[in-house]
Amino acid sequence: MSFNASFGQRASLHEASMQWFTILVIGAAYLQLSAERSQSVAKRSTNNYRSDGNLLEDDIWNYVEERRKLPTGCVLNNGKYLNFGETYKSTHYVFRCEKVNSTHFTLRPVKCVVAGHELDRGESIRTASFVLTCRQQGNRILGLQVSACVGDFGYAVAFGKTFKKDGFLFRCVKKGKKALHIAIGCVIHGTAVSLSETITVGDFWYKCARYGSSGVQSKVMGCVDNYDERFYPGEKYRKDRFVYLCKETSVGISIALIGCIGKEFDTEKEYAFGQSWYTKPVGPSSFRMICLGNETSATVAIAQCIVDLELGRKVANVGQCVKYDDKRVLTCIEDANGSVTARLATVDQRSLDENYPVTVEGVECPRIDD
């Protein structure tokens, strides 16, 4: 955001706030079956990567039934009957009823199943967090294996590589039978930031830091001035011709305008809204300035025009024309561009005596006051 203001100009400010984002350092998926990550990263929440099944053999042998007579098919635990060669789709596998010998039969897994989608041996599918491959050994399907991680935009990431996802920086790691997303940093406004490092973006500065015992968070820390100097909430600072307060709110950090910077007789000072000061005279003329505004906008305006000559000091408010003597008028009129000029103009006696709009050396006066 930029805040610009000068005589006759305004500085506008919209409230800026940033929320905190947190994620657990480690998420995991077992390599043997399906791997599904819990969904979105939220404020101070964690994401775990876990399997939703057990060892393959436990699933298979739940459906195996041996007979001591000549088999004709398979009977499932739910009572469903399969002829030899027929298949049955469970949560994680497609089984086929096969004859082993004259007295034995078995249900052999021939495909993997992920969220209802069937995978042939060697085929892969991408979930929100991992690439799952239907693994085999010889003619035997062993189950789903996590073969890679998935980053932003669905890109597959090999083990050992780093990637961006959901506003954080991860490393894809394989440990034993688990695949892990390990958070190693943050992504702040598109820039990768390592743990404990800070970054300036616009009018604010941020930090990527540990959260709790095993978390990472991206946090807005404070505000920044034009010289990249950093300020914490509660500190005030100058920027251009105004005074700002770095302010903490319920949702993050915001910037509030609290005053103006003015120079009174060559001494620069800070002025709150409603306060005024006098400029250094240029010839016989000077001005009384005033700081106007609120937390979101501010302006430095001319409040009065002043002339000081042989007959003493005369003051005119903006929009006013005031008689200085029998021949001269002090005009303090704002033009169409918002500029105010103090001018001591000569006027005829008739114009001085009449109380109606009059043009004085090209300046339109509503009337001439004493």
N, C-alpha and C positions, 0 to 999 in steps of 0.2 A: 504494500500500500504506500501511496505517496501523499504527503500533506504539504500543500503549497498555499501560501497566503502572503499578500502584500497589501499596500494601501488600496482599498477598494476591491480586494480579492478575498476568497474564502478558502478555508481548508476543511475538507469533508473527511470523515473517518467512519468506516463501518466497523462494528465490533468484530474482532478476530478471536477465534478460540480454537483450541485443539484438544482432542480427547486423548486419553491414554489408551495404548493398545498393549496387550500382554499375551504371551504364549508360553507353554511349558517347554523346557529345553529339549526333552526327549520324547518322541512318539515312536511306537514300535508296532511291527506286524510279524506274526509267526510265519516262517517260510513254508510250513507244511500244508496249510489250508488257505482259506480266503483271508484277505487283509482288507479291512475297511476302516478308514479314519473317521472319528467323530467329526462333525461338520465344522462350522465356521469359527475362525478366531474372533473372540469377543473381548470385552474389557476384563482384564484380570482373570481370564479363564484359561483352561488347559486343553490341549488336544492330545489324545492318546491313540495309538495305532495298535490294534489288537486283532487276533484271529477270532473267528466265530465257530470254530470246530475243534475236533481232537485229532488223534492219529488216524491215518487212513484205515488201518486194520480194525479199529474199533467200529468204524462205520460199516465196513464190509461184513464182518462176522456177525453183526447184528441181524443180517439178512440171510445168513447161511443156514441151511437145514440139510442134514445128511440122512440118507435112508439106507436100510439094509436090503431093500428089494430093488427091482429094476426101476430106475427113475424115469419119469416121463416129462418132468419139468421142475420148476422151483415154486415154492410157496413162501411169500413174504410174511413178515411179522403181522402186517395188517390184514392178512388173509387173502391177499390178491395172488392169483395163480398165473405163472408165466410158463409157456411152452419153451422148449429149447430153442434158442435163437432170438427170442423176444427180449425186449429191453424195458427197463424201468428207470424213470428219472427221479432222483432224490434231491435233497437240498444242494449237495456238493458234487454228485456224480451221476452219470448214466451207467447203469449196470446191465449186463447181458447174461441171461440164463444159459449156462454152458454145461455140457456133460463132460465129467472128468473121466469116468470109466463106467463099467456096467452097474456099479452100485453107488457111485458118488456123483454129485453135481455141485456147481458153485455159481455164485453171482460175481462176475468179473467186471470191474470198472473199465469202461471203454472210452469215456469222455469225462471231462471236468465240467462243473456247472458253477457259474458266478452270477448271482442275482437273476437266475432263470435263464441266463445265456449259456449255451453249450459250447465247449471248447474241445477241439480235437487235440490229440497228443502233439505237443510242440507249439500249439497256437497260443497267442497272448491276447490279453485285454487290458485296457487302462481303466483304473478306477480314479476317484478324485485324488488319491495320494500315491498309489503304487501301480506298477506294471506287473500283472500276474500271468504266469506261464503254466500251462498244463504239462507237468513233468512226468516223464516215463523212464522205466528201466527195463530194457528188453521189450517184451510185449506187454508189460505190466504198467498200468497207470498208477503213479505214486501220489499224485495230488497236485495242488496248486503251489507254486513257488514264486516268491517275490523276486523278480529279476531286475527291477530298477525302481527309482522313485519318480514321482510326477511333480513338476514345478508349475509355475504360472503358465497360462495358455496351453496347458496339457503337454508340455515338452517332457520327454523321457530323459532321466538323469541317471547316469551310471554310478555304481557304488564308488565312493571316494571323491566324487565331484560335488561342488557347491552349486546352489540354485536359489532363486528368489521365489517366495510363495507367500501370499496373504500378508504382505508388508514386512516380512522377515527374511533373513538369510540363513539357509540351512546347508548341512552337509549330509549327503546320502551315505549311510554306513551300514555294513553287514556285520553282525556279531552273532556267531553261532547260527542258530535257527531263526534269528530275528533280523528284520530290516528296520533301520531307524532313520527318522528325520531328526537330526540334532541341530537345534538353533544356535547359530554362532554369531549372529548380528542382526541388524535391522535394515529395512529399506525405507528411507525417509524421503518423500517426494521424488522417488525414482532413483535415489543415490544409495548405494550400499555403504553402511556405516558399521564398523566393527564395535564390539563391546567396549564400553567406557569411552568411546570417542564421541565428539560433538560435531554439529554441523549448523551453519547458518542458512536459513531459507527465508528470503524476504525480510520481514520485520521481526522475525522470531528466531531463537536458537533452540536446538533440540539435542537430546542425549540418548544414546543406546546403552542401556544398563541392565544389570541383573535385577530380577524381580523375585523376591523370596529366596528360597534355597536352590531352586532349579529353574527359574523362569527368566525370560528376557522381555524387556519392555522398551517401547519407543515413547519418549516423553518430551513435551514442550517445556523448556526450562525457564524462558524469560524473553525479553525484548531486545532489540538491536537498534542503535542509532545510525546516522549517516556515515559514521566513521568505523562501523563494525564493532563498536564497543558494546559489551553485553551487560544487561541489567536483569536483576532478579525481581520477582513480584514484590511490590511495596516500594521500589526505588523509582525516583523521578529522573527524567533526563530531557535534554534539549534537542530539538530537531528542527532545522530551518529557523523560523521565527516564533516557535511555539514551545510550550512546556508540556511534557507527557508524563503519565503515570503508568508504569507496568503493573497491571492489576490481575490478581488471581480471582477466578470466578468458580462457580460450581462445576463447570464443564471444561475448564482449562485456563488459558491466559488471554487477556485482552489488553488493548491499549486505549487509555482514556486521555483526552485533552483536558488539561487543568489550568492553562494560562497562556500568556503571551510573553515575548521578550521585547523590551523597549529600551531605547537609549534616551535618557534625560540628561541634557547638558553634557554629552559625551560619556556618561556613565551607564553601562548596560545593566539592566535589572530585570527581574521576573515579576510579572504582574498577574494577579488573579482576575477572573472575569468580573467586569464592572469597575476595575481600577483604571486610573488614567495617569498620564505624565505629559510633560511639556518638552517639545523639541528645542534644539538649539536654534536661536534666531538666525535667519539668513537675511541680511539687511535689516529692515524694520519689521519683517514678518516672521511669525512662528505659529505653531499649532499645538492644541491640546489633543493628545491621542487617547483612545480608550480601547481596552481589551473586551471583546464581546464573544460570547459563545457558550458551549456546553461540552459534555464529554465526547460528542461525536463531530462537532464542527466549531470552528473559531475564526475570528477575523480581527485584524487591527484596523480601526477606523479613525478618521478625523472627527473630533467632536466640536471643535471650535477653531476659528481663525483669529489671529491676534496681530495687531499692528501697534508699534510703539514709536511715536515721533515727537515733534516739538510740543504738541498739545497733550502729550501723555499717552496712556495705554487705552486701546479700544478693543472690545471683544465682540465677535459675531458668531452665532451658532451656524452650523451647516444649514444652508437654505435661506439664510438671512442676509439682508443688506442694511448696514447701519451707517448713519450720518456721522462723519468724523468732524467736519467743520462746515462752514457755510459754502464751501465749494467742492468738498471731497466726500466720497462714500466708500466704506469698506465693504466689499462684496465677498461672500463665502458661499458660493454656489457649486453644486455638484453637476458635472456635465453628463452627456449621454454615455460616456465611457466609464463613468464612476469615479473620475478624478475630481478632486476639490482644489480650487485655486484661490488663494487670498490675494485680493487686488484692491489697491487704493485708487479709485477712479474719480475724475473730475465730472461734475454734473451741473446743469444750469439751475438757477434759483427756483424756477417754476417746478421742476421735477422734485426738488427737495421739499417743497411745500405741499405737494399733492400726495394722497395716500392711495395710489393705484399702481398696477404693474407698470414698470418702466424699464427700458433698455439702457444700460450704463456701459458704454464702450464695448458693445457686443454681448454683454452679460444680461440675461433676463432676470430682473429682480421682481419678486411678487409685490413688494412695496419697499419704501425706505423708512426704517425705524430710527427713532432718536437714539 
